[in-house]
């Protein structure tokens, strides 16, 4: 193959890798000033009553397994992630017609790898994040990221910067399940992103997909469980 023929092939390979990696990584959480989380709208006009207990207890959400950011055949995987917060004290832990909201620390992500040889990734988060729980069938959860609160950078074959919630706070929708421990799952959650960088960076990408499962533990009374009811 001539040098002229190899150059277009290499450009295509770089562009494919860059597009997959950065779009896959554009999380949200992925989640402007203190953020107020808003879960997915209830199917009916009147939102259900929501109560989160135990009132006033602290909690920690810890990743179970792995968090993946995927686009096409490229997957970015992080195996360490956590966030913490506090259930509102009574009577704030109850809303007769809507969600119960509280602020959380920024979700952290580390031990991240990519499925593309020669490409590494790191994630930086900041600001005040928020979570809102809405009772229903199923119970829904909205994780809100403040403006620019999630920044992912790739290096190596493609050097790009992916910023989630680039212009305003963005909410990532998930599902809550009461249990021992209770869990918060994000399945193919969509997050708005802005991509910047040089050759190989998909600067036209505007969203990314996020999957993760978090176990939520009561840090005030470890024998208790954080639960969401009516």
ZAPANU-831290 format. One record per residue (C-alpha): residue number from 1; y, x, z. Coordinates in nm, 3 decimals. Each point is the difference from the previous one (the first is absolute). Example, Ala and Ser with C-alpha at 12.3 -4.5 7.8 and 13.67 -1.06 7.14 Angstrom:
<rs>
<r><resi>1</resi><v>-0.450</v><u>1.230</u><w>0.780</w></r>
<r><resi>2</resi><v>0.344</v><u>0.137</u><w>-0.066</w></r>
</rs>
This chain:
<rs>
<r><resi>1</resi><v>0.000</v><u>0.000</u><w>0.000</w></r>
<r><resi>2</resi><v>0.346</v><u>0.136</u><w>-0.088</w></r>
<r><resi>3</resi><v>0.279</v><u>0.044</u><w>0.255</w></r>
<r><resi>4</resi><v>0.188</v><u>-0.288</u><w>-0.167</w></r>
<r><resi>5</resi><v>-0.299</v><u>-0.230</u><w>0.040</w></r>
<r><resi>6</resi><v>-0.055</v><u>0.100</u><w>0.365</w></r>
<r><resi>7</resi><v>0.362</v><u>-0.075</u><w>0.104</w></r>
<r><resi>8</resi><v>-0.013</v><u>-0.378</u><w>-0.070</w></r>
<r><resi>9</resi><v>-0.338</v><u>-0.021</u><w>0.175</w></r>
<r><resi>10</resi><v>0.138</v><u>0.176</u><w>0.309</w></r>
<r><resi>11</resi><v>0.308</v><u>-0.226</u><w>0.002</w></r>
<r><resi>12</resi><v>-0.226</v><u>-0.306</u><w>-0.005</w></r>
<r><resi>13</resi><v>-0.210</v><u>0.139</u><w>0.285</w></r>
<r><resi>14</resi><v>0.308</v><u>0.075</u><w>0.210</w></r>
<r><resi>15</resi><v>0.150</v><u>-0.341</u><w>-0.064</w></r>
<r><resi>16</resi><v>-0.326</v><u>-0.177</u><w>0.084</w></r>
<r><resi>17</resi><v>-0.039</v><u>0.194</u><w>0.324</w></r>
<r><resi>18</resi><v>0.363</v><u>-0.045</u><w>0.099</w></r>
<r><resi>19</resi><v>-0.003</v><u>-0.372</u><w>-0.070</w></r>
<r><resi>20</resi><v>-0.319</v><u>-0.061</u><w>0.195</w></r>
<r><resi>21</resi><v>0.088</v><u>0.211</u><w>0.299</w></r>
<r><resi>22</resi><v>0.356</v><u>-0.118</u><w>0.052</w></r>
<r><resi>23</resi><v>-0.063</v><u>-0.366</u><w>-0.070</w></r>
<r><resi>24</resi><v>-0.301</v><u>0.014</u><w>0.228</w></r>
<r><resi>25</resi><v>0.205</v><u>0.153</u><w>0.275</w></r>
<r><resi>26</resi><v>0.303</v><u>-0.226</u><w>-0.017</w></r>
<r><resi>27</resi><v>-0.070</v><u>-0.185</u><w>0.320</w></r>
<r><resi>28</resi><v>0.181</v><u>-0.200</u><w>0.157</w></r>
<r><resi>29</resi><v>-0.143</v><u>0.060</u><w>0.244</w></r>
<r><resi>30</resi><v>-0.029</v><u>0.024</u><w>-0.051</w></r>
<r><resi>31</resi><v>0.375</v><u>-0.297</u><w>0.242</w></r>
<r><resi>32</resi><v>1.026</v><u>0.019</u><w>0.122</w></r>
<r><resi>33</resi><v>0.115</v><u>0.039</u><w>0.369</w></r>
<r><resi>34</resi><v>-0.248</v><u>-0.161</u><w>0.230</w></r>
<r><resi>35</resi><v>-0.246</v><u>-0.172</u><w>-0.230</w></r>
<r><resi>36</resi><v>-0.097</v><u>-0.363</u><w>0.045</w></r>
<r><resi>37</resi><v>-0.348</v><u>-0.064</u><w>-0.137</w></r>
<r><resi>38</resi><v>-0.071</v><u>-0.320</u><w>-0.187</w></r>
<r><resi>39</resi><v>-0.359</v><u>-0.090</u><w>-0.084</w></r>
<r><resi>40</resi><v>-0.106</v><u>-0.187</u><w>-0.311</w></r>
<r><resi>41</resi><v>0.137</v><u>-0.355</u><w>-0.014</w></r>
<r><resi>42</resi><v>-0.221</v><u>-0.265</u><w>0.155</w></r>
<r><resi>43</resi><v>-0.169</v><u>-0.230</u><w>-0.253</w></r>
<r><resi>44</resi><v>0.173</v><u>-0.303</u><w>0.151</w></r>
<r><resi>45</resi><v>0.371</v><u>-0.058</u><w>0.054</w></r>
<r><resi>46</resi><v>-0.034</v><u>0.003</u><w>0.380</w></r>
<r><resi>47</resi><v>-0.112</v><u>0.335</u><w>0.143</w></r>
<r><resi>48</resi><v>-0.265</v><u>-0.014</u><w>0.272</w></r>
<r><resi>49</resi><v>0.066</v><u>0.082</u><w>0.364</w></r>
<r><resi>50</resi><v>-0.076</v><u>0.365</u><w>0.086</w></r>
<r><resi>51</resi><v>-0.073</v><u>0.169</u><w>0.332</w></r>
<r><resi>52</resi><v>-0.078</v><u>0.371</u><w>0.038</w></r>
<r><resi>53</resi><v>-0.158</v><u>0.111</u><w>0.328</w></r>
<r><resi>54</resi><v>0.004</v><u>0.169</u><w>0.245</w></r>
<r><resi>55</resi><v>0.379</v><u>-0.039</u><w>0.020</w></r>
<r><resi>56</resi><v>0.184</v><u>0.329</u><w>0.048</w></r>
<r><resi>57</resi><v>-0.304</v><u>0.222</u><w>-0.054</w></r>
<r><resi>58</resi><v>0.020</v><u>0.316</u><w>-0.205</w></r>
<r><resi>59</resi><v>-0.237</v><u>0.058</u><w>-0.292</w></r>
<r><resi>60</resi><v>-0.111</v><u>0.268</u><w>-0.240</w></r>
<r><resi>61</resi><v>-0.130</v><u>-0.059</u><w>-0.353</w></r>
<r><resi>62</resi><v>-0.239</v><u>0.275</u><w>-0.110</w></r>
<r><resi>63</resi><v>-0.147</v><u>0.039</u><w>-0.346</w></r>
<r><resi>64</resi><v>-0.369</v><u>-0.081</u><w>-0.025</w></r>
<r><resi>65</resi><v>-0.161</v><u>0.201</u><w>-0.278</w></r>
<r><resi>66</resi><v>0.254</v><u>0.079</u><w>-0.266</w></r>
<r><resi>67</resi><v>0.318</v><u>-0.126</u><w>-0.161</w></r>
<r><resi>68</resi><v>-0.002</v><u>0.013</u><w>-0.379</w></r>
<r><resi>69</resi><v>0.278</v><u>-0.010</u><w>-0.254</w></r>
<r><resi>70</resi><v>-0.149</v><u>-0.061</u><w>-0.341</w></r>
<r><resi>71</resi><v>0.107</v><u>-0.030</u><w>-0.361</w></r>
<r><resi>72</resi><v>-0.250</v><u>-0.001</u><w>-0.284</w></r>
<r><resi>73</resi><v>-0.263</v><u>0.268</u><w>0.058</w></r>
<r><resi>74</resi><v>0.214</v><u>0.204</u><w>0.241</w></r>
<r><resi>75</resi><v>-0.028</v><u>-0.051</u><w>0.376</w></r>
<r><resi>76</resi><v>0.202</v><u>0.153</u><w>0.283</w></r>
<r><resi>77</resi><v>-0.176</v><u>-0.020</u><w>0.335</w></r>
<r><resi>78</resi><v>0.143</v><u>0.052</u><w>0.349</w></r>
<r><resi>79</resi><v>-0.240</v><u>0.007</u><w>0.294</w></r>
<r><resi>80</resi><v>0.251</v><u>0.012</u><w>0.286</w></r>
<r><resi>81</resi><v>0.261</v><u>-0.270</u><w>0.060</w></r>
<r><resi>82</resi><v>0.144</v><u>-0.181</u><w>0.301</w></r>
<r><resi>83</resi><v>0.294</v><u>-0.200</u><w>0.132</w></r>
<r><resi>84</resi><v>0.094</v><u>-0.150</u><w>0.336</w></r>
<r><resi>85</resi><v>0.210</v><u>-0.283</u><w>0.136</w></r>
<r><resi>86</resi><v>0.027</v><u>-0.267</u><w>0.268</w></r>
<r><resi>87</resi><v>-0.073</v><u>-0.372</u><w>0.007</w></r>
<r><resi>88</resi><v>0.325</v><u>-0.182</u><w>0.088</w></r>
<r><resi>89</resi><v>0.032</v><u>-0.105</u><w>0.363</w></r>
<r><resi>90</resi><v>-0.024</v><u>-0.372</u><w>0.072</w></r>
<r><resi>91</resi><v>0.136</v><u>-0.226</u><w>-0.130</w></r>
<r><resi>92</resi><v>0.061</v><u>0.218</u><w>-0.307</w></r>
<r><resi>93</resi><v>-0.373</v><u>0.034</u><w>-0.062</w></r>
<r><resi>94</resi><v>-0.012</v><u>-0.368</u><w>-0.103</w></r>
<r><resi>95</resi><v>0.160</v><u>-0.173</u><w>-0.298</w></r>
<r><resi>96</resi><v>-0.062</v><u>-0.377</u><w>-0.031</w></r>
<r><resi>97</resi><v>0.064</v><u>0.003</u><w>-0.375</w></r>
<r><resi>98</resi><v>-0.043</v><u>0.341</u><w>-0.155</w></r>
<r><resi>99</resi><v>-0.094</v><u>0.366</u><w>0.050</w></r>
<r><resi>100</resi><v>0.040</v><u>0.225</u><w>0.302</w></r>
<r><resi>101</resi><v>0.174</v><u>0.326</u><w>-0.091</w></r>
<r><resi>102</resi><v>0.043</v><u>0.339</u><w>0.164</w></r>
<r><resi>103</resi><v>0.103</v><u>0.351</u><w>-0.097</w></r>
<r><resi>104</resi><v>-0.246</v><u>0.288</u><w>-0.032</w></r>
<r><resi>105</resi><v>0.010</v><u>0.373</u><w>-0.043</w></r>
<r><resi>106</resi><v>-0.025</v><u>0.124</u><w>-0.359</w></r>
<r><resi>107</resi><v>-0.362</v><u>0.011</u><w>-0.115</w></r>
<r><resi>108</resi><v>-0.102</v><u>0.363</u><w>-0.040</w></r>
<r><resi>109</resi><v>-0.238</v><u>0.129</u><w>-0.269</w></r>
<r><resi>110</resi><v>-0.173</v><u>0.337</u><w>-0.011</w></r>
<r><resi>111</resi><v>-0.316</v><u>0.175</u><w>-0.120</w></r>
<r><resi>112</resi><v>0.071</v><u>-0.134</u><w>-0.348</w></r>
<r><resi>113</resi><v>-0.190</v><u>0.111</u><w>-0.311</w></r>
<r><resi>114</resi><v>0.000</v><u>-0.102</u><w>-0.365</w></r>
<r><resi>115</resi><v>-0.284</v><u>-0.051</u><w>-0.245</w></r>
<r><resi>116</resi><v>0.176</v><u>0.228</u><w>-0.252</w></r>
<r><resi>117</resi><v>-0.074</v><u>0.374</u><w>0.015</w></r>
<r><resi>118</resi><v>0.309</v><u>0.208</u><w>0.061</w></r>
<r><resi>119</resi><v>0.214</v><u>-0.280</u><w>0.143</w></r>
<r><resi>120</resi><v>0.089</v><u>-0.030</u><w>0.370</w></r>
<r><resi>121</resi><v>0.196</v><u>-0.268</u><w>0.184</w></r>
<r><resi>122</resi><v>0.202</v><u>-0.039</u><w>0.320</w></r>
<r><resi>123</resi><v>0.167</v><u>-0.304</u><w>0.158</w></r>
<r><resi>124</resi><v>0.315</v><u>-0.021</u><w>0.214</w></r>
<r><resi>125</resi><v>0.107</v><u>-0.321</u><w>0.176</w></r>
<r><resi>126</resi><v>0.314</v><u>-0.089</u><w>0.195</w></r>
<r><resi>127</resi><v>0.212</v><u>-0.279</u><w>0.144</w></r>
<r><resi>128</resi><v>-0.094</v><u>-0.310</u><w>0.194</w></r>
<r><resi>129</resi><v>-0.286</v><u>-0.196</u><w>-0.149</w></r>
<r><resi>130</resi><v>-0.094</v><u>-0.356</u><w>0.090</w></r>
<r><resi>131</resi><v>-0.301</v><u>-0.227</u><w>0.019</w></r>
<r><resi>132</resi><v>-0.014</v><u>-0.381</u><w>-0.001</w></r>
<r><resi>133</resi><v>-0.307</v><u>-0.207</u><w>0.083</w></r>
<r><resi>134</resi><v>-0.045</v><u>-0.356</u><w>-0.128</w></r>
<r><resi>135</resi><v>-0.279</v><u>-0.219</u><w>0.135</w></r>
<r><resi>136</resi><v>-0.203</v><u>-0.182</u><w>-0.265</w></r>
<r><resi>137</resi><v>-0.323</v><u>0.009</u><w>-0.192</w></r>
<r><resi>138</resi><v>-0.003</v><u>0.288</u><w>-0.048</w></r>
<r><resi>139</resi><v>0.251</v><u>0.155</u><w>0.241</w></r>
<r><resi>140</resi><v>0.246</v><u>0.198</u><w>-0.213</w></r>
<r><resi>141</resi><v>0.198</v><u>0.311</u><w>0.082</w></r>
<r><resi>142</resi><v>0.308</v><u>0.144</u><w>-0.164</w></r>
<r><resi>143</resi><v>0.072</v><u>0.373</u><w>0.042</w></r>
<r><resi>144</resi><v>0.359</v><u>0.080</u><w>-0.093</w></r>
<r><resi>145</resi><v>0.115</v><u>0.345</u><w>-0.112</w></r>
<r><resi>146</resi><v>0.372</v><u>0.078</u><w>0.034</w></r>
<r><resi>147</resi><v>0.192</v><u>0.121</u><w>-0.303</w></r>
<r><resi>148</resi><v>-0.137</v><u>0.340</u><w>-0.100</w></r>
<r><resi>149</resi><v>-0.228</v><u>0.003</u><w>0.304</w></r>
<r><resi>150</resi><v>-0.300</v><u>0.135</u><w>-0.190</w></r>
<r><resi>151</resi><v>0.019</v><u>0.309</u><w>-0.224</w></r>
<r><resi>152</resi><v>-0.300</v><u>0.154</u><w>-0.172</w></r>
<r><resi>153</resi><v>0.010</v><u>0.329</u><w>-0.182</w></r>
<r><resi>154</resi><v>-0.257</v><u>0.152</u><w>-0.232</w></r>
<r><resi>155</resi><v>-0.022</v><u>0.363</u><w>-0.100</w></r>
<r><resi>156</resi><v>-0.207</v><u>0.206</u><w>-0.238</w></r>
<r><resi>157</resi><v>-0.079</v><u>-0.151</u><w>-0.337</w></r>
<r><resi>158</resi><v>0.266</v><u>-0.267</u><w>0.052</w></r>
<r><resi>159</resi><v>0.300</v><u>0.047</u><w>0.233</w></r>
<r><resi>160</resi><v>0.142</v><u>-0.344</u><w>0.072</w></r>
<r><resi>161</resi><v>0.171</v><u>-0.195</u><w>0.277</w></r>
<r><resi>162</resi><v>-0.095</v><u>-0.361</u><w>0.069</w></r>
<r><resi>163</resi><v>0.231</v><u>-0.203</u><w>0.224</w></r>
<r><resi>164</resi><v>-0.116</v><u>-0.338</u><w>0.129</w></r>
<r><resi>165</resi><v>0.251</v><u>-0.279</u><w>0.065</w></r>
<r><resi>166</resi><v>0.252</v><u>0.198</u><w>-0.205</w></r>
<r><resi>167</resi><v>0.291</v><u>-0.246</u><w>0.008</w></r>
<r><resi>168</resi><v>-0.074</v><u>-0.239</u><w>0.288</w></r>
<r><resi>169</resi><v>-0.260</v><u>-0.064</u><w>0.268</w></r>
<r><resi>170</resi><v>-0.338</v><u>-0.102</u><w>-0.140</w></r>
<r><resi>171</resi><v>-0.284</v><u>-0.194</u><w>0.161</w></r>
<r><resi>172</resi><v>-0.366</v><u>0.084</u><w>-0.054</w></r>
<r><resi>173</resi><v>-0.223</v><u>-0.302</u><w>0.060</w></r>
<r><resi>174</resi><v>-0.331</v><u>0.021</u><w>0.184</w></r>
<r><resi>175</resi><v>-0.255</v><u>-0.204</u><w>0.194</w></r>
<r><resi>176</resi><v>-0.059</v><u>0.003</u><w>0.377</w></r>
<r><resi>177</resi><v>-0.339</v><u>-0.064</u><w>0.162</w></r>
<r><resi>178</resi><v>-0.037</v><u>-0.055</u><w>0.376</w></r>
<r><resi>179</resi><v>-0.281</v><u>0.204</u><w>0.151</w></r>
<r><resi>180</resi><v>-0.095</v><u>0.287</u><w>0.229</w></r>
<r><resi>181</resi><v>0.195</v><u>0.176</u><w>-0.133</w></r>
<r><resi>182</resi><v>0.214</v><u>-0.221</u><w>-0.221</w></r>
<r><resi>183</resi><v>0.060</v><u>0.131</u><w>-0.351</w></r>
<r><resi>184</resi><v>0.276</v><u>0.001</u><w>-0.257</w></r>
<r><resi>185</resi><v>-0.111</v><u>0.030</u><w>-0.364</w></r>
<r><resi>186</resi><v>0.201</v><u>0.070</u><w>-0.313</w></r>
<r><resi>187</resi><v>-0.189</v><u>-0.082</u><w>-0.319</w></r>
<r><resi>188</resi><v>0.159</v><u>0.088</u><w>-0.334</w></r>
<r><resi>189</resi><v>0.343</v><u>-0.039</u><w>0.161</w></r>
<r><resi>190</resi><v>0.288</v><u>0.055</u><w>-0.240</w></r>
<r><resi>191</resi><v>0.296</v><u>0.219</u><w>0.096</w></r>
<r><resi>192</resi><v>0.326</v><u>0.061</u><w>-0.193</w></r>
<r><resi>193</resi><v>0.064</v><u>0.368</u><w>-0.079</w></r>
<r><resi>194</resi><v>0.235</v><u>0.235</u><w>-0.182</w></r>
<r><resi>195</resi><v>-0.139</v><u>0.315</u><w>-0.161</w></r>
<r><resi>196</resi><v>0.203</v><u>0.311</u><w>-0.076</w></r>
<r><resi>197</resi><v>-0.100</v><u>0.340</u><w>-0.131</w></r>
<r><resi>198</resi><v>-0.056</v><u>0.204</u><w>-0.312</w></r>
<r><resi>199</resi><v>-0.260</v><u>-0.002</u><w>-0.273</w></r>
<r><resi>200</resi><v>-0.310</v><u>-0.200</u><w>0.087</w></r>
<r><resi>201</resi><v>0.176</v><u>-0.227</u><w>0.251</w></r>
<r><resi>202</resi><v>-0.017</v><u>-0.374</u><w>-0.084</w></r>
<r><resi>203</resi><v>0.366</v><u>-0.074</u><w>0.064</w></r>
<r><resi>204</resi><v>-0.039</v><u>-0.351</u><w>-0.144</w></r>
<r><resi>205</resi><v>-0.250</v><u>-0.103</u><w>0.272</w></r>
<r><resi>206</resi><v>0.139</v><u>-0.268</u><w>0.233</w></r>
<r><resi>207</resi><v>-0.299</v><u>-0.093</u><w>0.221</w></r>
<r><resi>208</resi><v>-0.317</v><u>0.139</u><w>0.154</w></r>
<r><resi>209</resi><v>-0.319</v><u>-0.134</u><w>0.163</w></r>
<r><resi>210</resi><v>-0.107</v><u>0.067</u><w>0.359</w></r>
<r><resi>211</resi><v>-0.331</v><u>-0.057</u><w>0.182</w></r>
<r><resi>212</resi><v>-0.070</v><u>0.073</u><w>0.367</w></r>
<r><resi>213</resi><v>-0.157</v><u>-0.139</u><w>0.316</w></r>
<r><resi>214</resi><v>0.155</v><u>0.059</u><w>0.343</w></r>
<r><resi>215</resi><v>-0.153</v><u>-0.056</u><w>0.343</w></r>
<r><resi>216</resi><v>0.258</v><u>-0.127</u><w>0.250</w></r>
<r><resi>217</resi><v>-0.044</v><u>0.101</u><w>0.365</w></r>
<r><resi>218</resi><v>0.182</v><u>-0.123</u><w>0.312</w></r>
<r><resi>219</resi><v>0.149</v><u>0.314</u><w>0.160</w></r>
<r><resi>220</resi><v>0.132</v><u>-0.180</u><w>0.310</w></r>
<r><resi>221</resi><v>-0.339</v><u>-0.140</u><w>0.101</w></r>
<r><resi>222</resi><v>-0.273</v><u>0.167</u><w>-0.210</w></r>
<r><resi>223</resi><v>-0.256</v><u>-0.262</u><w>0.100</w></r>
<r><resi>224</resi><v>0.218</v><u>-0.273</u><w>-0.153</w></r>
<r><resi>225</resi><v>0.037</v><u>-0.091</u><w>-0.368</w></r>
<r><resi>226</resi><v>0.311</v><u>-0.076</u><w>-0.201</w></r>
<r><resi>227</resi><v>-0.055</v><u>-0.350</u><w>-0.140</w></r>
<r><resi>228</resi><v>0.185</v><u>-0.248</u><w>-0.218</w></r>
<r><resi>229</resi><v>-0.041</v><u>-0.374</u><w>0.062</w></r>
<r><resi>230</resi><v>0.199</v><u>-0.322</u><w>-0.035</w></r>
</rs>
